Amino acid sequence: MLGPVEIDLCRLVCEARVTEDGRRVDSEAGAAAVQIAAREMDRLHGPALIHGAAVLDQLRDLGIWLSHDSAEERVENWRPSRLLLDLLDADGGYLAPLLG
């Protein structure tokens, strides 16, 4: 399927800047991913496209998590839920360097 490059860039940034449990981390790999994304995304529409791709990605993951609901685990601790809340925060979560 063909789509905006921002779909792939959002996954690159997420993999480099987010831990397995959904917490943002700063690292050399994360900084490099942000530089690549900033250079390659569309100059005009890139921030909106990459943000939208990230939200849609986490909504898909949330659907997967909901189908495997665990009574022992709080929804707030689910990785997709944590990432969605951060993406919808004013700073944009792990995409903050690309949205400002």
C-alpha positions in Angstrom: 0.0 0.0 0.0 1.2 3.5 -0.8 0.8 6.2 1.8 2.5 9.3 3.1 6.1 8.8 4.2 5.1 10.2 7.5 3.4 6.8 8.4 6.9 5.2 8.3 8.6 8.1 9.9 6.2 8.0 12.9 7.0 4.4 13.4 10.7 5.1 13.2 10.5 7.9 15.8 8.2 5.8 18.1 10.6 2.8 18.0 13.5 5.0 18.9 11.9 7.3 21.5 9.4 5.0 23.3 10.1 2.1 25.7 8.2 -1.2 25.6 5.9 0.0 28.3 5.1 3.3 26.5 7.3 5.8 28.2 9.3 8.5 26.3 13.1 8.2 26.5 15.8 10.4 25.1 18.7 8.6 23.4 21.1 9.1 20.5 18.9 6.8 18.4 15.9 8.9 19.2 17.7 12.1 18.3 18.8 10.5 15.0 15.2 9.4 14.3 13.9 12.9 14.9 16.5 14.4 12.6 15.6 11.9 9.8 11.9 12.5 10.2 12.3 16.3 10.3 14.4 16.2 7.1 12.2 13.7 5.2 8.6 14.8 6.2 6.6 17.1 4.0 7.5 20.7 4.9 4.0 22.0 4.9 1.8 19.1 6.0 4.4 16.9 7.7 3.6 17.7 11.3 -0.2 17.1 10.9 0.5 13.9 8.8 3.0 12.4 11.3 0.8 13.3 14.3 -2.3 11.7 12.6 -0.3 8.6 11.6 0.8 8.2 15.2 -2.7 8.6 16.7 -4.1 6.1 14.1 -1.3 3.7 14.9 -2.1 3.8 18.6 -5.8 3.5 18.0 -5.1 0.3 16.0 -2.9 -1.0 18.8 -5.6 -0.1 21.4 -8.1 -2.3 19.5 -5.6 -5.2 19.7 -5.1 -4.6 23.4 -8.9 -4.4 24.0 -9.3 -7.8 22.4 -6.8 -9.2 25.0 -8.3 -7.4 28.0 -6.7 -8.5 31.3 -8.6 -7.9 34.5 -5.3 -7.5 36.4 -4.0 -4.6 34.4 -5.4 -1.1 34.5 -6.2 0.5 31.1 -4.0 3.6 32.0 -1.0 1.2 32.0 -1.6 -0.2 28.5 1.1 1.0 26.1 -1.3 2.3 23.4 -3.4 4.1 26.0 -0.3 5.8 27.5 1.0 6.8 24.1 -2.4 8.1 22.9 -2.8 10.3 26.0 0.8 11.6 25.5 0.1 12.3 21.7 -3.0 14.2 22.6 -1.3 16.3 25.2 -0.3 19.8 24.3 3.4 18.9 23.7 2.6 16.0 21.4 4.3 13.2 23.4 7.2 11.5 21.7 6.6 13.6 18.5 7.1 16.9 20.4 10.3 17.8 18.6 8.5 17.5 15.2 5.4 19.3 16.1 6.7 22.6 17.4 
